[in-house]
């Protein structure tokens, strides 16, 4: 037998050997690639362990929070409020400052129908708001005929009125009267003591009689009572 016959392979055998060699080479390549993975995994595990240890050491080095009692927290909050909201307003350059109004000494008497807001604010117990309200109500009335009418001003209760009534006097000659026979109906019911119904009745009487001579034309009507007559007499003129 010739030695060449030993090395001779058929076509099918050559294909099988080629396939086998390919499989062997592929398996070696896979083994070479997978040999580095355990090292990489171990390195990653070491990194994770080290990061956990460092975080634990940082947490252990942090100072523990001390719980403050409730009373101390209230004092701290009060100090902060006092710091940011001081009672005294600081003097800011360029800011307008208004001097306090000097009050009248005890025994001063103010005429109520001629006093302006500046004069009224000098009376103890009266500020800008009440001074404006008094002036406005006086204009609606046409003037005060009695100091007691101050109690009708919005916001002036009995206690406040009792403290301020001794500071005023009234000159009834200054009252602006309402001419019933000449005034339009709108002007009549704008008066605080006359309502719309009473103004319309006066209008109807004027259409019938053309002129009203006095309270005798109104006192028999149920819309006008004795109380209405008493408080309207200083303000109505039948001329």
C-alpha positions in Angstrom: 0.0 0.0 0.0 1.3 3.4 -0.9 1.5 6.1 1.9 -0.3 8.5 -0.3 -3.3 6.3 -0.1 -3.4 7.0 3.6 -3.6 10.8 3.1 -6.2 10.5 0.4 -9.7 11.7 1.5 -12.8 11.6 -0.5 -14.8 14.8 -1.2 -17.3 14.1 1.6 -14.5 13.4 4.1 -12.8 16.6 3.2 -16.0 18.6 3.9 -16.4 16.8 7.2 -12.8 17.6 8.3 -13.2 21.3 7.2 -16.4 21.6 9.3 -14.7 20.0 12.3 -11.8 22.4 12.1 -14.1 25.3 11.9 -16.0 24.2 15.0 -12.7 23.7 16.9 -11.5 27.2 16.0 -14.8 28.8 16.9 -14.8 27.0 20.3 -11.2 28.2 21.0 -12.2 31.8 20.2 -15.2 31.6 22.5 -13.0 30.2 25.3 -10.5 33.1 24.8 -13.2 35.7 25.0 -14.9 34.3 28.0 -11.7 33.9 30.0 -11.7 37.7 30.7 -15.3 38.0 32.0 -14.7 36.6 35.5 -12.0 39.2 35.9 -14.2 42.0 34.8 -17.1 40.8 37.0 -14.8 40.7 40.0 -13.5 44.2 39.3 -17.0 45.6 39.1 -18.0 43.8 42.3 -15.0 45.3 44.0 -16.0 48.8 42.8 -19.5 48.4 44.2 -18.2 47.2 47.5 -15.8 50.1 47.8 -18.5 52.6 47.0 -20.8 51.1 49.6 -18.0 51.3 52.2 -17.3 55.0 51.4 -21.0 55.9 51.7 -21.2 54.2 55.0 -18.1 56.0 56.3 -19.5 59.4 55.1 -22.8 58.7 56.8 -21.1 57.7 60.0 -19.0 60.9 60.0 -22.1 63.2 59.7 -23.1 64.8 63.0 -26.3 63.6 64.4 -29.2 66.0 64.3 -30.2 67.2 67.8 -33.9 67.6 68.3 -34.6 71.1 69.7 -37.5 71.4 72.1 -40.7 73.1 71.1 -40.1 76.2 73.3 -36.7 76.8 71.7 -38.2 76.5 68.2 -40.8 79.1 69.1 -38.1 81.4 70.4 -36.1 81.0 67.2 -39.2 81.6 65.0 -40.0 84.7 67.0 -36.4 86.0 66.6 -36.6 85.5 62.8 -39.9 87.3 62.6 -38.5 90.1 64.8 -35.5 90.2 62.5 -37.3 90.5 59.2 -40.4 92.4 60.5 -39.2 95.1 62.9 -41.7 97.1 64.8 -39.9 100.4 64.0 -39.9 101.4 60.3 -36.3 102.3 59.3 -35.8 105.8 57.9 -35.4 105.3 54.2 -33.8 108.2 52.3 -36.3 109.9 50.1 -39.3 108.5 51.9 -42.0 111.0 52.9 -42.7 111.3 56.6 -45.9 112.8 57.9 -45.8 114.6 61.2 -48.4 113.6 63.8 -51.4 115.8 64.2 -51.3 117.8 67.4 -54.5 117.5 69.5 -56.4 120.4 71.0 -56.0 120.8 74.8 -58.9 120.0 77.0 -61.6 122.6 77.1 -61.3 123.5 73.3 -64.7 123.7 71.5 -64.9 123.3 67.8 -67.8 124.6 65.7 -69.1 121.5 63.9 -70.6 123.1 60.8 -67.5 125.1 59.8 -64.7 122.8 60.8 -62.6 121.2 58.0 -60.8 117.8 58.2 -57.6 119.4 59.5 -59.5 120.9 62.4 -61.5 117.8 63.1 -58.4 115.6 63.3 -57.1 117.8 66.1 -60.0 116.6 68.3 -59.0 113.6 70.4 -60.5 110.4 69.1 -60.9 111.6 65.5 -58.5 110.6 62.7 -58.6 111.0 59.0 -61.3 108.4 58.4 -63.8 109.9 60.9 -63.0 113.4 59.8 -63.9 112.6 56.2 -67.1 110.8 57.2 -68.3 113.7 59.4 -67.7 116.2 56.5 -69.5 113.9 54.0 -72.5 113.4 56.3 -72.7 117.1 57.0 -72.8 117.9 53.3 -75.7 115.4 52.8 -77.7 116.9 55.7 -76.9 120.5 54.9 -75.3 121.0 58.2 -75.8 119.8 61.8 -78.5 121.3 64.0 -77.4 119.2 67.1 -74.2 117.6 68.3 -76.2 114.4 68.9 -76.3 113.9 65.1 -72.6 112.8 65.3 -73.9 109.5 66.6 -75.5 108.9 63.2 -72.1 109.0 61.4 -71.0 105.5 60.3 -68.6 104.0 62.8 -69.2 106.3 65.7 -70.7 104.2 68.4 -72.1 105.3 71.7 -68.8 105.1 73.6 -66.9 107.1 70.9 -69.7 109.7 70.7 -69.7 110.2 74.5 -65.9 110.9 74.4 -66.1 113.5 71.6 -69.5 115.3 72.1 -68.0 117.8 74.7 -65.6 119.1 72.1 -68.2 120.5 69.7 -70.8 123.2 69.3 -73.3 123.9 66.5 -74.3 127.1 64.8 -77.8 126.4 63.3 -77.7 129.6 61.2 -75.2 128.0 58.8 -77.6 125.1 57.8 -78.4 125.0 54.1 -82.1 124.4 53.9 -84.0 122.4 51.2 -86.6 124.4 49.4 -89.5 122.0 49.0 -91.5 124.0 46.4 -88.4 124.4 44.2 -86.2 121.4 44.7 -86.4 118.5 42.2 -87.5 115.1 43.6 -84.0 113.7 43.2 -82.6 116.3 45.6 -85.4 115.6 48.1 -84.7 111.9 48.5 -80.9 112.4 48.5 -81.4 113.9 52.0 -80.7 111.3 54.7 -84.0 112.0 56.4 -86.2 111.7 53.3 -86.9 108.4 51.6 -88.1 107.8 48.0 -91.7 107.3 49.0 -91.9 110.5 50.9 -90.2 112.4 48.0 -92.8 111.1 45.6 -95.7 112.1 47.8 -94.3 115.6 48.0 -94.1 115.6 44.2 -97.7 114.5 43.9 -98.9 117.2 46.3 -97.0 119.8 44.4 -98.7 118.7 41.2 -102.1 119.1 42.9 -101.6 122.3 45.0 -98.6 123.7 43.0 -97.2 125.0 46.3 -97.0 123.7 49.9 -97.5 126.2 52.6 -96.0 124.3 55.5 -96.0 121.1 57.6 -99.8 121.2 57.8 -99.8 119.8 54.3 -97.6 116.8 55.4 -98.5 116.1 59.0 -101.8 114.4 58.2 -100.1 111.9 55.8 -99.1 108.5 57.3 -95.7 108.6 55.6 -94.6 111.6 57.8 -94.5 111.0 61.5 -93.9 113.4 64.4 -90.3 112.1 64.5 -89.9 113.0 60.8 -91.3 116.5 61.5 -89.0 117.0 64.4 -85.8 116.2 62.6 -86.8 117.6 59.2 -88.1 121.0 60.4 -84.5 122.6 60.5 -83.9 121.5 56.9 -87.1 122.1 55.0 -88.2 125.5 53.7 -91.7 126.1 52.2 -91.0 129.5 50.8 
